Amino acid sequence: MFSWQKKHFDTIRTNYAHAEYFKKNQPFLEELYLENEWHNLSDMNQYIITKISKQILGSLTEFEDSRKYHLTKSKAERVKELLIKCGATEYISGPAAKDYLSEEFLAAAGIQLTWMDYNGYAEYPQLYPPFAHSVSIIDLLMNAGERAPEYMKSFGKGD
């Protein structure tokens, strides 16, 4: 384990030790930060996203590593190339991609672009009020536990 991993774990533990669902999620955090040695951020992020989505939130979404598609383009062209290779008909993107993606650009490839709207999420009980919207999924898991999907638009709720 790298020292940054222990530091991250300790920071999360310090901030959430008194949260209602910390103890329930502690084994996952220990596995993530203390039992693995992450040599690259992509592998760690894929692990976190898959583990939280499938095992903690119960999502049925299938995940794949984009490296398997041997993408050759960059930025917007890379996104379009990946979507075409996956057979996608819709792409849901965060608003930061508005700098380089357009609906017309993807529509030319038969792909509908939908922008994710992060406004209007329901508030959940947080450990340290007042409520803060711009936090990570870790905050939601520590404070809402198995009720987390109730606060998420991606589960058809939270709005």
DAFENLIN-V947677 format. One line per field, one symbol per residue. phi: phi as a letter, one per 20 degrees, with the letter a starting at -180 (. if undefined). psi: psi as a letter, one per 20 degrees, with the letter a starting at -180 (. if undefined). burial: + if it has 16 or more other ideal C-beta (glycine too) atoms within 10 Angstrom, else -. A space follows every 10 residues. Layout:
BEGIN
phi = ???
psi = ???
burial = ???
END
This chain:
BEGIN
phi = .effffffgf ffffecgefg dfffeggfff ffeddcceeb ffffffffff fffeeeemfe fedcefffel fdeclfffgf gffffemfdb cdcffffffc dcffgeffdm deedefdeem ffedfdfcff fdeecefgff ffedlfeggf ddffdmcmc
psi = pqhhgggggh gggghjhjqh jghhighghg gghhiqooiq hggggggggg gggghgikqj ppqqpihiil qiaqdghggg gggghikqiq ppqqihiihi qqhgghhhjk ppppppojqj qqqroqhnrr pphmrrhggg hhhiciighh jphijjaj.
burial = ----+---+- -+---+--+- ++--++-++- -++----+-- ---+-+-+-- -++--++-+- ---------- --------++ +++----+-- +-----+--- +----+---- +-+------- +--+-+---- -------+++ +++++--++- ++-----+-
END
